[in-house]
């Protein structure tokens, strides 16, 4: 063991010289043994520093990024900090996978162990691994500013021609030494991380620091030892917990999520299709092709299946706008529109988007006079109008609240459903009132209205009031809104209005702003009479009818009952009450029925009481969880609180600082496997919205997500999601992919992720090492940038970034040809 600076021998001899040397050697050997034992053992509370390489050396010096979080926690158990060194295995059963991750990762992993009895001693070496296949990709934001993003092969249509970028990195470590990443103003311009071919040096120097203490730059990290003096620290570094140990282990045990007390959406709906056979993934060199379809850059596999649509016997109930998924998920990549640019940042995006990102003008021609959308040079602009609010959405929003003060936007009313949303300006301006709107419309002749909404940074999804239930649980929306939504509510026994009744919270309001409310044309008068008859039979109370003089429209506001008293007093059972066995939460591929579910009256049941006012409801465990066991096995409310604490820790101390993500450029986020919505709740202070997806084979916790003032929907990830391509900035997958690949092709799911993500968008994956390895390999085969990778004890964390790269060869998707 080499001696440090302070271990000098002054050369003077004494009579007990030999004894002293022996004693020193013995103590040194003991310390080495303790250090080796500590570094190879899993000890609760043990900490380590993880340095993530952010690129090769620049002219100003070499940079590295030190992960400074306590939050790379894993939802499958108690994972300790640190990373294995070359040649080491974190777990015998995962030796090969771990080795593959270590060999190929674009990260510098550093583990520092200091003995508490020494104050200035040996340093742990730093591992650097670099990928030779990196180039720089330039995106331009809405202000015309350029920012460099990493890409495997940016802006190229070729599978070859990658640039080699090899660099040697020098790591200097000592007691109190710190390294941080200077990531620049927007995204790190030195993000091209490389593996292989790097030489490494390690030096030790007393008191040396690589950067100023506590430095935290745009998208970078705060040093783990900020605020601590190096002197007198006894060699104790502040913990950087990648997978913290302790109390979270009980919460995050993935096997407990299948608690028998929680049913799944698939079981409730009884409509889950036969699983697709798992297929092997080519870990290297997946042969990607571009999807050749009629829809081109706007391809949505389950909505553009013309082979299935042509076989429909009828389209009377908009069956052709419903989901018809191909037998096998496509494994091709959707092309990017020519001239595509990085999306304009929120809130500017609410008012304008790049024309070439959504190059459709039909809606501007049809609805331009109503201030929906206009073409203005290289932009599409959105004046904020709509069919019912030509003079702006904000005036219309205030008109509704003035009509009924109990609406109380942003307090009593937090989550609403906007039916037939158009370009979703209503939902876009409701953000100013602290309201989340789940806006939906079909993929129809209006051409890309939902795509406009998502490109603007406004929540929206593709759906239709047709023959099946909407993919939402019962009793979850505070308000349902329809402004000239062109839905015939009164026909066929009121089947479609009864579907709104299912999803509307007891005591919630239906706001109907349509011509039958305020016009006296014969057709309108007839519809009004039918609606009056139907709503009375449904026990809805007509609270108010009011006219908006500025826009020349009117609105009728109805209230759903909070008890079953009216239902029981009806002389006719029309519309009929649903059977007791009919679950109002069953929503995945369940046919519509013209019936009403009884209102929950038992105080222990969800729907019997209104949630807390916003924002208190975000952090308050739902009252009805008291009588339930949580997903992770604890009492319901305790489970809820522990999950929220966990995700606040992960987000604040890892995701916001440890991944090189510039969150100021992020707007549309999806949690692909939400449980209680803790991830979304932890992002509440950012200018983002989160689509919480509850997979149909996971515990059905979506009602809890709505109860806390968030929103989401059910989905089967063996199929494509109902959204346009390039509509999300960040996708988050927590132990999802390892589950999905048991039922269907992982390559198909990765292709779907590529379809959904915008170029420059990030995918964060938390899963077992085997799955992390497969996803990383697939990402590299698409020339994505590996931003960060980490593994420990068979569990891993991966952050990858999509690039503009598209393959040259095309694959004809015959089912998607008109």
Secondary structure as UniProt FT lines:
FT   TURN            5..6
FT   TURN            15..16
FT   HELIX           17..40
FT   TURN            44..45
FT   STRAND          50..52
FT   TURN            59..60
FT   STRAND          65..67
FT   TURN            75..76
FT   TURN            86..87
FT   HELIX           92..94
FT   HELIX           95..104
FT   STRAND          108..110
FT   TURN            116..117
FT   STRAND          126..128
FT   STRAND          135..140
FT   TURN            142..143
FT   STRAND          146..151
FT   TURN            154..155
FT   STRAND          169..172
FT   TURN            175..176
FT   TURN            189..190
FT   STRAND          200..203
FT   TURN            206..207
FT   TURN            213..214
FT   TURN            218..219
FT   TURN            224..227
FT   TURN            231..232
FT   TURN            234..235
FT   HELIX           248..251
FT   HELIX           254..258
FT   TURN            260..261
FT   HELIX           265..269
FT   STRAND          290..292
FT   HELIX           296..298
FT   TURN            301..303
FT   HELIX           306..309
FT   TURN            310..311
FT   TURN            316..317
FT   HELIX           319..321
FT   TURN            338..339
FT   TURN            346..347
FT   HELIX           348..350
FT   STRAND          352..354
FT   HELIX           355..358
FT   HELIX           362..367
FT   HELIX           368..370
FT   STRAND          374..376
FT   TURN            377..378
FT   STRAND          379..381
FT   TURN            387..388
FT   TURN            390..391
FT   HELIX           393..403
FT   HELIX           405..407
FT   TURN            410..412
FT   STRAND          415..419
FT   TURN            422..423
FT   HELIX           425..430
FT   HELIX           431..433
FT   STRAND          436..441
FT   TURN            445..446
FT   HELIX           449..455
FT   TURN            456..457
FT   STRAND          460..462
FT   STRAND          477..483
FT   TURN            489..490
FT   HELIX           492..494
FT   HELIX           495..503
FT   STRAND          504..513
FT   HELIX           515..518
FT   HELIX           522..537
FT   TURN            538..539
FT   STRAND          541..548
FT   TURN            549..552
FT   STRAND          553..559
FT   HELIX           565..569
FT   STRAND          576..577
FT   TURN            580..581
FT   TURN            584..585
FT   STRAND          595..596
FT   TURN            603..604
FT   TURN            606..607
FT   TURN            614..615
FT   HELIX           616..619
FT   HELIX           623..625
FT   TURN            626..627
FT   TURN            631..632
FT   HELIX           636..650
FT   HELIX           651..655
FT   TURN            656..657
FT   HELIX           663..665
FT   STRAND          668..671
FT   TURN            672..673
FT   HELIX           678..682
FT   TURN            683..685
FT   STRAND          689..695
FT   TURN            696..697
FT   HELIX           702..707
FT   TURN            708..709
FT   STRAND          712..715
FT   TURN            717..718
FT   STRAND          728..734
FT   HELIX           737..740
FT   TURN            741..743
FT   HELIX           746..756
FT   STRAND          757..768
FT   HELIX           769..781
FT   TURN            782..783
FT   STRAND          785..792
FT   TURN            793..794
FT   STRAND          795..801
FT   STRAND          810..812
FT   HELIX           814..816
//
